[in-house]
Amino acid sequence: MSDYVAETVFIGNWGRFQQMVFFLLCTTAVPNGFNGFSIVFLGDSPPHRCLIPDGANITEEWRQVSIPTQVVNGETEYSKCRRYRLDLISNFSALGLSPRKDVNLSQVPLEGCSDGWTYSKEIYQSTIVTEQEFVGALGGPRFSGGECSF
């Protein structure tokens, strides 16, 4: 330890300069911390479901049932990554059939969200996920944001 003290004696004691350098270095950590943790909020994936395009020629009754529901933690919610085949739903609607009455929805095949997703705006107006549609086949985020992996 005496060799270390002998070699660093020219630096001087803990004085005003060292305190100023220490303080300035510590103040840079605050904005870097905000930047590092901003991805937690900017990259959050809000509740979402398949988009049924406005141009789809279906009645409101069929629009309400065009996405299957599932029970998650005791609550019924729309599927995040599947919908009933839109071409079949359009045909049923054009024929004047009623869902669940004339058509057994469990017999209608499912398809992926080929037209994109619609996102809930209850919590966030916009996130990276909603702007770039970073939801994958399983309905979760599919990108890596630096030190935070989703």
N, C-alpha and C positions, 0 to 999 in steps of 0.2 A: 504494500500500500504506500510505503514511503517513496517508491520510485514514481508512482502515479502522481503524488503530490508534488514531487520535485519537477516532473515534466510539465505539469499544468499550472505552475505558480505564475507564469507570465500572463495567464488569463485574468487573474485577479480574484478577489472575493466576490460574494453574492452582493453586487451593488446595484445602483440605479439602472445601468445599462442592461444587466441581466434580467432585472425585473421587467423592464420595458419590453425586451425581446420575448420573455415568457408570456407577458400579457398579450402582446400582439399575436403570437402564435396560438394562444388559447382562443382569442376572438375569431380567428378564422375557422375554428372547429364548429362554431354555432351554425353559420350558414351551410357548411358542408353537411352537418347533421340533418338540417331541414331538407337539403337536396337528396340525401340518401334515403330518407324515410318518406319522401313525397310519393314514391311509387306505390306505397301502401294505399294511398287515397286515389291517385291518378290512374292506377292500374287495376282497380277493383272491378269485378265483373258483376253488374247489377242483375237482378232477375230478368230473364228474357225467355222468349218463345219464338217459334217459327213465324215469319212474316207471311201473311196472306195478302197478296198484292191487291191494290184497289181495282185493277183491271180484271180481276177474276170475276166471271159472270156467275155469281152465286147469291142466293138470298141471304138475308141476315140470319135466318134460322140455321142455315148450313154453315155460315161463317162462324157462328158461336161454337159449333161442335167439330169444326174441321181440324182441330188440334186435340189429340187424346189427352186425357187427364190421368194423373197418378196421385196416390196418397204418399206423402213424404212427411215423416214425423207427425202423423195424425192430421195433417192439413192437405186438402186437395189442391193441386196446382197443375198448370199446363206442362206438357212435356217440353223440354228445352231443345231437343234435337230431332224430333220426329213430328210428322203430320200425316194425316190421311192423304192418299194420292189425290191431288187437286183435280186431275182430269176426270176421275170418277165422281168426285164431289160435284163438279160442274155438271156432269151428265145427270146425276140424281136431282140436282136443283132444277135443271132444264125440263126434266120429266115431271116435275111437280111432286116428287116424293118427299116425305117427311123423315127426318132423322129419328132413329130409335122406334118409330112407328112402322114405317114401310121398309126401312133399311136397318139391318143389324150391323152396327158400326164395328163390332169385333171381327166381322168378316171382310172389312175393307182393308186392303194392304196399306202399309205405311211407307213413307218416303222421307228422305232427309230434307233439310231446310235449303232447298236450291235457290230460293229467292231472297235469302238473308234472314235476319232476325229483327224483332221489335223489342225494345228494351224499356224497362220500367224507369220512370223519371222521379220516383218517390224520394229517393235518397240523393242521387247524382243527376245533374243535367247532362253531363258529358264526361266520359273517361276515355282512355286510350282504347279500351276494349270496344266501346260503342262507336268510336270514330273509325276504327280500322277493322271492325268485326273480327276480333281475335278469338272468337269462340270456336272450339274444335268440334269434332264429331261427337264427343261425349258431353257437350254443353259447357265445358269449362275453358278457361283461358289456355291458349296454346303458344305463348311466347315466353321468353326469358328476359327479365329486366335487370341486367347487371348482377348485383349480388343477391337479388331477390328472384327466385325461380318459382314459376307458377305451375 
